[in-house]
Amino acid sequence: MKEDLINAVYQDLKNRNIHPKGEFDNAGRFYAEHQDLINVREPSRKFPFSQMAACRSKKYVTKVCEKYNCLTVDDLKRNV
């Protein structure tokens, strides 16, 4: 059941129907809200979306689901 939740949200992220939580700085770099759940380089001018790409992975969605104990797709979408 949780695998279905994870796959549904992962597909929405992959298809750009939803976007990961985070913010952009003045230089256009994206900083993820849940940086503790990803292991990726800091955004730079050359790679401004490194954290955004990591937040669109199935591994990240799985970690968010486990951290917040999500039971529905809507719960998971709110936390991604």
Number of C-alpha atoms within 10 A of each C-alpha: 7 15 9 11 20 24 15 16 22 23 15 15 21 16 11 11 9 16 15 23 16 15 12 12 9 6 9 13 20 23 20 24 15 16 14 7 17 15 10 13 11 15 17 13 9 8 12 18 20 18 24 20 15 20 28 22 15 17 15 19 26 21 15 20 23 13 11 12 12 19 13 14 16 12 14 21 23 11 16 26
